[in-house]
Amino acid sequence: PYIVQLYSVIQSNSSIYLIMEYCKGKELYGHIVKNKVLQENEACHYFFQLICAIEYLHKNNIVHRDIKPENIIINDEKEIKLI
């Protein structure tokens, strides 16, 4: 539940299109910049979700290679989506 779903990949002669789940929310980076700091309980909440997402990827032999706050979306329910 913490990873943006990839529905389809379409390749043309000049481009590759990724059809992905729509995620309404904001980047974790923007959230940190706006609030200047994350409270410990909030950081733990997001970290747990991130670890669950990474564990799922690794169990499926997938490596993300670009995990950073700009690639994590927070929705209105305070849950993350790794993109």
Buried (B, 14 or more C-beta within 10 A) or exposed (E): EBBBEEEEEEEEEEEEEEEBEEBEBBBBEBBEEEEEEBEEEBEEBBEEBBEBBBEBBEEEEEEBEEBEBEBBBBEEEEBBBBB
